[in-house]
Amino acid sequence: MKEYKVISWKMGLTNNNERLEEALNQFAMSGWRVIHIAENSARIVLERDKNR
């Protein structure tokens, strides 16, 4: 079974790419993987196995 998480990324003026990379790496360490990044919004969908 899978579980999903939707995060809304708030765009900042400085270090935006570095902050996003750090956040995604933190989620990855918890077993999450990115399955979709919306083009016209700042929503990112993550997925992981529920019974890990």
N, C-alpha and C positions, 0 to 999 in steps of 0.2 A: 504494500500500500504506500502511496506517495502522500506527502503533505506539501503545501505551497505557502509562500510568503510573498506579499507584494510590498515593495518599499517605494516611497516617493522621495526622490533625490532632490534636495534643495540646492539649486545652483548658487554657488558663491562667486565672489569676484576674484579671490586669490586661491591658489593651490587646489583648484577644483578637481583636476585630474588625479592629483596625488591623494586627495581625501577620498575620492571615489574608489581608487585602487585599494587603498587601505581598508575601506569598509567592505569591499567585495572579498578581499583576502580574509578578513575576519569571519565573514559568513562562510567562506569555503572551509575554514578550519573547523567549523561546526557541522560540516557535511552538506551545506547548501551549494547548489550550482545554478548559474544563470541559465534560464531557458528562453527569456524574451526581454528585449529592451525596446520600449515604445519609442518610435521616432519623433512624434510630435508632442510628447510629454516627458516628464522625468520619472516615469514608472518603470520599475525593474521587477520581473517575476523570477522567483527562485523556487527550486524544487529539491527535495531530499526524500530518502526512504524513511518512512515513519518508524519502522521496526529495525533500527540500526543497531 
